[in-house]
Amino acid sequence: MSQATTAPGAPAAHQAPAAAPAPLSGPMLFVAALMLAAANFIAVLNMTIANVAVPNIAGALGAAASQGTWVITSFAVGEAITVPLTGWFAARFGAVRVFVVSMVLFGIFSILCGLSTSIGMLVVMRVFQGLSGGPLMPLSQTLMLRIFPKDKAGTAIGIWSMTTLIAPVVGPILGGWLVDDFTWNWVFLINAPIAIGFGLGAWKMLKHYQDAPVRNPFDKVGLVLLLVWVVALQLVLDEGKNLDWFASSQIVALTIIAVVGFAAFLIWELHEKHPVVDLRVFRHRGFNASVITVSVAYAAFFGVSVLTPLWLQSFMGYTATDAGLATAWTGVTALFVAPIVANSKRDPRALVFFGVLWMALVTLWRTVANSDMAFWDIAIPLAVMGFALPFFFIPTSGIALGSVEEREMDSAAGLMNFLRTLSGAFATSVVTTVWANQTTRNHAELVGLADRDGSVTQMLTQSGAPPEVATQVVDYLIVSQSGMLSTNQVMTGIAVMFFIAAAIIWIAPKPTRTIEPGAGGH
């Protein structure tokens, strides 16, 4: 896909149209696509790869477990700040330059994370790692479209989409393996050769696709307001469960700051001539419908991805690696279907509806799970769900970016990735909180029902078990079934979210064009 000849706000009266560079082909296209896909992969991977390493990191650096969780929160905060700013960065400095600098900085800060000698140093380096990694997701997407021939735009989106969906699943598996067989440092160091090597290689291959920078005034107020509400909201989502949500005055204060800051940000950016975040892309109905669909469906998908390993490790006796291997089947099957969906000529709204509806039905299938299930009883439904992922993710990205003007693509991709990331963080907080509360509630109800007359305990005692052992056995069964019931109950709620997302996509008008330069959407 070729680049636009002018960027937002650039005066066009005295500019002659520049010849757009031709799309890549052959081995050059393959290598460039690999670099861009790898950039998106490591950016998304680092949202989850450190999760399983937190206890090891806290122990190695002499920190409390509660301090260790800041390793996750700090990265999420940094990333949430720069993802929506991608459009402004790309217009100001050029998309290729921002992408390359972000890649190299991501690699450097990954090294500094791995070499950290204190929890404070690691948290600060993770913030900078998140700041540098934020632009990688949207820019890898839009640059992928620039280097591919326009008739292969679906393939470009398919490749990018698969890295986005598979990376969160691979993260815990890779993180668990690195921690178990090596040290926690390698969870971060593994990024460095990919980020720095591919970043420098990308500049050599893609510098001809560099935009002409636009020197618009810097929206300082908009940036400050963005920082305030995004940081406050991310802290609420990450720390809410640990602080018992609104029972904590800290969470209440952060929520008020986030709401007031967001309202002020909206008002300012919609009236600012040169906003730091271009919210005007939301005037396109197709973009709105796609983004809402992606946000709701991705939140549901992320909820399944978080809940499954949590249940397996808490109640089914799985290790982090084994739980990761079970959930990995979702990504394996998705890879087989992605090329078919990417090249489909059908109405993309119908493809999205079919894919999200499929995910809803599979989630309903999982609401009848029980604690006697073996590995493949758990893995097969996840593998079946994987077939639906490309139908959901690839066409929604196509509709969204096909609905905006060429000059708005970087901003649109940044906002879409920001809202998708935010929906994943929201889903994680809500799902884990509701699941824990439901487990406690189910336990209280089952205690009153199980062994009401003491016959089970008496039977165990008569078989030779000491009274305290018999009581422990009964309690273990109650705890196990409480977790199983709450898992099924939350899965029911997630299925409802999928059904809602499937309906939302029909708000989008039927696409009248493919993603190509120079055409706007409405």
C-alpha positions in Angstrom: 0.0 0.0 0.0 1.4 3.4 -0.9 1.6 6.3 1.5 -0.3 9.5 1.4 1.4 12.5 -0.2 0.3 14.9 2.5 -0.3 14.5 6.2 -2.9 16.0 8.5 -2.7 19.8 8.6 -0.1 20.1 6.0 -0.7 22.9 3.4 -1.3 21.4 0.1 -1.4 24.5 -2.1 2.4 24.6 -2.9 3.1 20.9 -2.8 3.4 18.7 -5.9 2.2 15.2 -5.4 5.2 12.9 -4.7 5.4 9.5 -6.4 4.5 6.8 -3.9 7.0 4.0 -3.5 5.9 0.7 -5.0 4.9 -2.1 -2.7 7.5 -4.7 -1.9 7.5 -8.2 -3.5 9.2 -11.5 -3.3 11.8 -12.2 -0.5 11.9 -8.5 0.4 8.2 -8.5 1.2 8.6 -11.6 3.3 11.4 -10.2 5.3 9.8 -6.8 5.9 6.5 -8.5 6.9 8.4 -10.7 9.3 10.0 -7.7 10.9 6.7 -5.8 11.3 4.9 -8.9 12.6 7.7 -9.6 15.1 7.4 -6.0 16.4 3.7 -6.4 17.1 4.3 -9.8 18.6 6.9 -8.7 21.1 4.9 -5.6 22.1 1.8 -7.7 22.8 3.8 -10.6 24.3 5.2 -8.4 27.0 1.7 -7.8 28.3 1.6 -11.3 29.7 5.1 -12.9 29.6 6.1 -11.4 33.0 2.9 -12.4 34.8 4.2 -15.9 35.7 7.6 -14.5 36.7 6.4 -12.0 39.3 7.0 -14.3 42.3 10.5 -15.1 41.1 11.3 -11.5 40.4 10.0 -10.3 43.8 12.0 -13.0 45.6 15.2 -12.4 43.6 15.1 -8.6 44.2 14.0 -8.8 47.8 10.6 -7.3 47.3 7.1 -8.2 48.6 4.7 -10.0 46.3 2.5 -6.9 46.2 5.4 -4.8 45.0 6.2 -7.4 42.3 2.8 -6.8 40.6 4.1 -3.3 39.7 6.3 -5.0 37.1 3.0 -5.7 35.2 1.3 -2.4 36.0 4.2 -0.2 35.1 4.4 -1.7 31.6 0.7 -1.4 31.1 0.7 2.3 32.1 3.6 3.2 29.8 2.0 1.4 26.9 -1.4 2.9 27.5 0.1 6.4 27.3 1.8 6.2 23.9 -0.6 3.9 21.9 -3.2 6.7 21.4 -0.4 9.2 20.7 0.9 7.2 17.7 -1.0 9.2 15.1 0.6 12.5 16.4 4.1 10.9 16.5 3.7 9.6 13.0 2.6 12.9 11.6 5.3 14.9 13.4 8.3 12.6 12.8 7.2 10.1 10.1 5.8 6.7 10.7 8.9 4.7 9.7 11.2 6.8 11.9 8.9 6.5 14.9 8.6 2.7 14.4 12.4 2.2 14.1 13.2 4.4 17.1 10.5 2.6 19.2 11.9 -0.8 18.2 15.5 0.1 19.2 14.4 1.7 22.4 12.2 -1.3 23.2 15.3 -3.5 22.9 17.5 -1.2 25.0 15.0 -0.9 27.8 14.4 -4.7 27.7 18.1 -5.1 28.4 18.0 -2.6 31.2 14.9 -4.5 32.7 16.9 -7.8 32.6 19.9 -6.1 34.3 17.9 -4.4 37.0 19.2 -4.9 40.5 16.3 -3.5 42.5 12.5 -3.6 42.1 12.5 0.2 41.8 14.9 0.2 38.9 12.9 -2.6 37.2 9.6 -0.8 37.5 11.1 2.4 36.0 12.6 0.5 33.1 9.3 -1.3 32.5 7.6 2.1 32.3 10.1 3.1 29.6 9.7 -0.3 27.9 6.0 0.2 27.7 6.4 3.8 26.4 8.6 2.6 23.6 6.5 -0.4 22.8 3.2 1.4 22.6 3.6 2.7 19.0 4.8 -0.7 17.7 1.3 -2.2 17.6 -0.5 0.4 15.5 2.5 1.3 13.3 3.3 -2.3 12.5 -0.3 -2.6 11.3 -0.3 0.5 9.1 3.2 -0.1 7.7 2.2 -3.6 6.9 -0.5 -2.2 4.6 2.0 0.1 3.0 4.5 -2.5 1.9 1.9 -5.0 0.7 0.2 -4.7 -2.8 -3.3 -3.3 -2.3 -4.9 -6.5 -3.6 -3.1 -8.3 -0.7 -4.3 -6.0 2.1 -6.3 -8.8 3.6 -3.2 -10.9 3.9 -1.3 -8.1 5.6 -4.1 -7.6 8.1 -4.3 -11.4 8.6 -0.6 -11.7 9.5 -0.8 -8.8 11.9 -4.0 -10.0 13.5 -2.6 -13.4 14.2 0.4 -12.0 16.1 -2.0 -10.0 18.2 -4.1 -13.0 19.1 -1.4 -15.6 19.6 1.1 -13.5 21.6 -1.0 -13.2 24.8 -1.4 -17.0 24.7 2.3 -17.7 24.1 3.4 -15.2 26.8 2.7 -17.3 29.9 4.1 -20.5 28.3 7.4 -18.8 27.2 7.6 -16.9 30.5 7.1 -20.1 32.6 9.7 -21.9 30.6 12.3 -19.1 30.9 11.8 -18.8 34.6 11.8 -22.6 35.2 14.8 -23.5 33.1 16.9 -20.2 33.2 16.3 -17.1 35.3 13.7 -14.3 35.4 16.1 -11.9 33.6 15.6 -13.8 30.3 11.9 -12.9 30.3 13.1 -9.4 29.3 16.5 -10.0 27.7 14.9 -12.3 25.0 13.3 -9.2 23.4 16.6 -7.4 22.8 18.0 -9.1 19.7 14.6 -9.2 18.0 13.8 -5.5 18.7 17.3 -4.0 18.0 18.1 -6.3 15.1 14.8 -6.0 13.3 14.5 -2.3 14.1 17.8 -1.4 12.4 16.9 -3.8 9.5 13.5 -2.2 9.1 15.0 1.3 8.6 17.1 0.0 5.7 14.1 -1.7 4.1 11.3 0.8 4.8 13.0 4.2 4.8 11.6 4.9 1.4 8.1 4.7 2.9 8.9 7.6 5.3 6.3 10.3 5.5 7.0 14.0 5.1 6.9 15.3 8.7 4.3 18.0 9.6 5.3 20.6 12.1 1.9 21.3 13.7 1.8 23.1 17.1 2.3 20.8 20.1 -0.9 20.2 22.1 0.6 20.4 25.6 -2.8 20.6 27.4 -4.2 17.6 25.6 -1.1 15.5 26.4 -1.3 16.4 30.1 -5.0 15.5 30.2 -4.3 12.2 28.4 -1.6 11.3 30.9 -3.8 12.1 33.9 -6.8 10.1 33.0 -5.0 7.2 31.3 -2.6 6.7 34.2 -5.4 7.0 36.8 -7.6 4.5 34.9 -4.9 2.0 34.4 -4.0 2.1 38.1 -7.7 1.6 39.0 -7.9 -1.5 36.7 -4.6 -3.0 37.9 -4.8 -2.3 41.6 -8.5 -2.4 42.2 -8.7 -6.1 43.1 -5.7 -5.8 45.4 -7.2 -2.8 47.3 -10.8 -4.2 47.4 -12.0 -1.7 44.8 -14.3 1.1 46.0 -13.8 0.1 49.6 -10.4 1.8 49.2 -10.3 5.6 49.3 -7.3 5.4 46.9 -9.3 3.7 44.2 -12.2 6.1 44.7 -9.9 9.1 44.3 -8.2 7.6 41.2 -11.6 6.9 39.7 -12.8 10.5 40.1 -9.5 11.7 38.6 -9.9 9.3 35.6 -13.6 10.4 35.0 -13.0 14.1 35.3 -9.7 13.9 33.3 -11.4 11.9 30.6 -14.3 14.4 30.3 -11.9 17.4 30.2 -9.7 15.5 27.6 -12.7 14.9 25.3 -13.9 18.5 25.5 -10.4 19.9 24.8 -9.4 17.5 22.0 -12.7 18.0 20.1 -12.1 21.8 20.1 -8.4 21.9 19.6 -7.2 22.7 16.0 -4.2 20.4 16.3 -5.1 17.8 18.8 -2.5 15.3 20.2 -5.1 12.6 19.7 -7.3 12.9 16.6 -10.7 11.9 17.9 -12.4 13.1 14.7 -11.9 9.6 13.2 -14.9 8.6 15.3 -17.1 10.5 12.8 -16.9 7.4 10.6 -19.7 4.9 11.4 -17.8 1.9 10.1 -14.8 2.8 12.4 -17.1 3.2 15.4 -18.9 -0.1 14.9 -15.7 -2.0 14.3 -13.9 -0.5 17.3 -16.8 -1.2 19.6 -17.1 -4.8 18.3 -13.4 -5.4 18.7 -13.4 -3.9 22.3 -16.3 -6.0 23.5 -15.3 -9.2 21.7 -11.6 -8.9 22.7 -12.6 -8.2 26.3 -14.6 -11.4 26.2 -11.8 -13.3 24.5 -9.2 -12.0 27.0 -11.5 -12.9 29.8 -11.5 -16.5 28.6 -7.7 -16.4 28.2 -7.2 -15.1 31.7 -9.8 -17.3 33.4 -8.9 -20.6 31.9 -5.3 -20.8 33.2 -6.3 -19.3 36.5 -8.9 -22.1 37.0 -6.5 -24.8 35.9 -3.7 -23.7 38.2 -5.9 -22.9 41.2 -8.2 -25.9 41.2 -7.1 -28.5 38.7 -3.5 -28.9 39.8 -1.9 -27.6 36.5 1.5 -25.9 36.4 1.8 -22.6 34.6 3.4 -24.3 31.7 0.8 -27.0 31.4 -2.0 -24.5 31.7 -0.3 -22.5 28.9 -0.1 -25.6 26.7 -3.8 -26.2 27.0 -4.7 -22.6 26.1 -2.2 -22.5 23.3 -4.4 -24.7 21.1 -6.6 -21.6 20.5 -3.7 -20.0 18.6 -2.7 -23.2 16.8 -6.0 -23.7 15.1 -6.4 -20.0 14.3 -3.3 -20.2 12.1 -4.9 -22.7 9.8 -8.0 -20.5 9.1 -6.3 -17.1 8.9 -5.2 -17.3 5.2 -8.7 -18.3 4.1 -10.3 -15.4 6.0 -7.7 -12.9 4.9 -8.5 -13.6 1.2 -12.2 -14.0 1.5 -14.4 -11.7 -0.7 -17.5 -12.0 1.4 -19.2 -9.2 3.3 -16.7 -8.7 6.2 -19.6 -7.9 8.5 -21.0 -11.4 7.9 -17.6 -12.9 8.6 -17.3 -11.0 11.9 -20.8 -12.0 12.9 -20.1 -15.7 12.2 -16.8 -15.7 14.0 -18.0 -13.9 17.2 -21.2 -16.0 17.3 -19.1 -19.2 17.0 -17.0 -18.0 20.0 -20.2 -17.3 21.9 -21.5 -20.9 21.3 -18.1 -22.5 22.2 -18.1 -20.4 25.4 -21.6 -21.7 26.2 -20.2 -25.2 25.6 -17.6 -24.6 28.3 -20.3 -23.7 30.9 -20.9 -27.4 31.5 -17.3 -28.2 32.5 -16.5 -30.3 35.5 -13.5 -31.0 37.7 -13.1 -34.5 36.3 -12.1 -33.3 32.9 -8.8 -34.4 31.4 -6.3 -32.3 29.4 -7.9 -32.9 26.0 -11.4 -32.3 27.4 -10.2 -28.8 28.2 -8.0 -28.3 25.1 -10.5 -29.4 22.4 -13.1 -26.6 23.1 -10.3 -24.1 23.1 -9.0 -25.5 19.8 -12.5 -25.2 18.3 -12.7 -21.6 19.5 -9.4 -20.9 17.7 -11.0 -21.6 14.3 -13.3 -18.5 14.9 -10.6 -16.0 15.9 -9.6 -15.0 12.3 -13.2 -14.5 11.4 -13.6 -12.0 14.2 -10.3 -10.1 14.2 -9.2 -9.8 10.6 -12.4 -8.4 9.1 -12.9 -5.9 11.9 -9.5 -4.4 11.4 -10.2 -4.2 7.7 -13.6 -2.5 8.2 -12.1 0.0 10.7 -9.1 1.1 8.6 -11.1 0.9 5.4 -13.6 3.4 6.9 -11.2 6.2 7.5 -9.2 8.5 5.2 -5.6 7.5 4.3 -4.2 10.4 6.3 -6.1 9.2 9.4 -4.9 5.6 9.3 -2.1 6.0 11.9 -4.5 7.8 14.3 -7.2 5.3 13.7 -4.9 2.3 14.2 -3.6 3.9 17.4 -7.0 4.5 18.9 -8.2 1.0 17.9 -5.2 -0.6 19.6 -5.6 1.6 22.6 -9.2 0.7 23.2 -8.5 -3.0 22.5 -5.7 -3.0 25.0 -7.8 -1.1 27.5 -10.7 -3.5 27.1 -8.3 -6.4 27.8 -7.1 -4.7 31.0 -10.8 -4.0 32.0 -11.7 -7.7 31.3 -8.8 -9.0 33.4 -9.9 -6.9 36.4 -13.6 -7.7 36.2 -13.2 -11.4 35.4 -10.7 -12.1 38.2 -12.8 -10.1 40.7 -16.2 -11.6 39.8 -14.6 -15.1 39.7 -13.1 -14.8 43.2 -16.3 -13.3 44.6 -18.4 -16.1 43.0 -16.1 -18.7 44.3 -16.5 -17.4 47.9 -20.3 -17.2 47.5 -20.5 -20.7 46.1 -18.3 -22.0 48.9 -20.7 -20.5 51.5 -23.7 -22.1 49.8 -22.1 -25.5 49.4 -20.9 -25.6 53.0 -24.6 -25.4 54.0 -25.6 -28.2 51.6 -22.7 -30.6 51.6 -22.5 -33.2 54.4 -25.4 -31.6 56.2 -26.0 -34.7 58.3 -22.3 -35.6 58.7 -22.7 -38.9 56.9 -19.8 -38.3 54.5 -17.4 -37.4 57.3 -18.7 -40.3 59.3 -18.1 -42.7 56.4 -14.6 -41.5 55.9 -13.9 -41.8 59.6 -15.2 -45.3 59.7 -12.9 -46.2 56.8 -10.0 -45.4 59.0 -9.4 -41.7 58.3 -8.7 -39.5 61.3 -11.5 -36.9 61.9 -9.4 -33.9 60.9 -8.4 -35.6 57.7 -12.0 -36.5 56.9 -13.0 -32.8 57.5 -10.1 -31.7 55.2 -11.3 -34.0 52.4 -14.8 -32.7 52.5 -13.6 -29.1 52.5 -11.3 -29.8 49.6 -14.2 -31.2 47.6 -16.3 -28.1 48.5 -13.5 -25.7 47.5 -12.9 -27.6 44.2 -16.6 -27.5 43.2 -16.9 -23.8 44.3 -14.2 -22.9 41.8 -15.7 -25.1 39.1 -19.1 -23.5 39.5 -17.8 -20.0 39.5 -15.8 -20.7 36.4 -18.9 -21.9 34.6 -20.9 -19.0 35.8 -18.4 -16.4 34.6 -18.2 -18.3 31.3 -21.9 -17.7 30.9 -21.5 -14.0 31.3 -18.6 -14.0 28.8 -20.8 -15.8 26.3 -23.4 -13.1 26.6 -20.7 -10.5 25.8 -19.8 -12.4 22.6 -23.5 -12.4 21.6 -23.7 -8.6 22.1 -20.5 -8.1 20.1 -21.8 -10.2 17.2 -24.9 -7.9 17.0 -22.9 -4.7 17.1 -21.0 -5.2 13.9 -24.2 -4.8 11.9 -24.2 -1.1 12.8 -21.4 -0.6 10.3 -22.5 0.2 6.8 -21.6 -2.4 4.1 -18.0 -1.7 3.0 -17.8 -0.2 -0.5 -14.0 -0.3 -0.9 -11.0 -2.3 0.2 -8.1 -0.7 2.1 -6.2 1.3 -0.4 -4.7 4.8 -0.5 -6.6 7.9 -1.2 -10.1 6.8 -0.5 -12.1 7.9 2.5 -14.8 6.1 4.4 -18.1 7.4 5.8 
